[in-house]
Amino acid sequence: MDSETLVKCAHPPCQCLVEEEQNYCSSACSKADGASRGPCMCGHRGCHAGGEIMESDDVGPLAVE
């Protein structure tokens, strides 16, 4: 990540951080936009909101630890 400014993923249950220019950490969060109920399904290891851990994703975020 080249940006020095990180912000929380725009999907409410998600706890991942993304570059300011991005809105979501994954396609799962992008598709779930507006759905604030239920666990986050991004699958990133640092996301404390739950969901199944995935091997890889289309975007590699820096997650909250």
C-alpha positions as CSV (number, residue, x, y, z in Angstrom):
1,M,0.0,0.0,0.0
2,D,1.5,3.3,-1.1
3,S,-1.0,5.5,0.7
4,E,-0.2,6.7,4.2
5,T,-3.8,7.2,5.0
6,L,-5.8,4.1,6.0
7,V,-9.5,4.0,6.7
8,K,-11.9,1.3,7.9
9,C,-13.6,-0.7,5.1
10,A,-17.0,0.9,4.2
11,H,-18.9,-2.4,5.0
12,P,-20.2,-1.7,8.6
13,P,-19.4,-5.1,10.2
14,C,-15.9,-5.3,8.6
15,Q,-12.9,-4.3,10.7
16,C,-10.3,-4.3,7.9
17,L,-8.3,-1.2,6.9
18,V,-8.0,0.0,3.3
19,E,-6.2,2.8,1.5
20,E,-8.2,6.0,1.6
21,E,-8.8,5.8,-2.2
22,Q,-10.5,2.4,-1.8
23,N,-13.9,1.8,-0.2
24,Y,-13.8,-1.9,0.5
25,C,-11.3,-4.5,1.4
26,S,-12.8,-7.2,-0.8
27,S,-15.4,-8.0,-3.3
28,A,-17.5,-9.7,-0.5
29,C,-17.7,-6.4,1.4
30,S,-18.4,-4.4,-1.8
31,K,-21.3,-6.8,-2.7
32,A,-22.7,-6.6,0.9
33,D,-22.7,-2.7,0.9
34,G,-25.6,-1.5,3.0
35,A,-26.1,-4.8,4.8
36,S,-25.0,-4.0,8.4
37,R,-26.4,-7.2,9.9
38,G,-24.7,-10.5,10.2
39,P,-21.0,-11.3,10.2
40,C,-18.5,-9.9,7.8
41,M,-17.6,-12.5,5.1
42,C,-14.4,-10.9,3.7
43,G,-12.4,-13.8,5.1
44,H,-9.3,-11.7,6.1
45,R,-7.4,-13.0,9.1
46,G,-7.4,-9.7,10.9
47,C,-11.1,-9.0,10.6
48,H,-12.6,-9.6,14.0
49,A,-16.2,-9.5,12.7
50,G,-16.2,-13.2,11.8
51,G,-16.7,-15.0,8.6
52,E,-14.7,-17.8,7.0
53,I,-10.9,-17.3,6.5
54,M,-10.1,-17.4,2.8
55,E,-6.8,-18.4,1.2
56,S,-6.6,-15.2,-0.9
57,D,-8.8,-12.3,-2.1
58,D,-8.9,-9.8,-4.9
59,V,-7.5,-7.1,-2.6
60,G,-4.9,-7.5,0.1
61,P,-5.8,-5.2,3.0
62,L,-3.9,-4.3,6.0
63,A,-6.3,-5.7,8.7
64,V,-6.8,-4.5,12.2
65,E,-5.0,-6.8,14.6
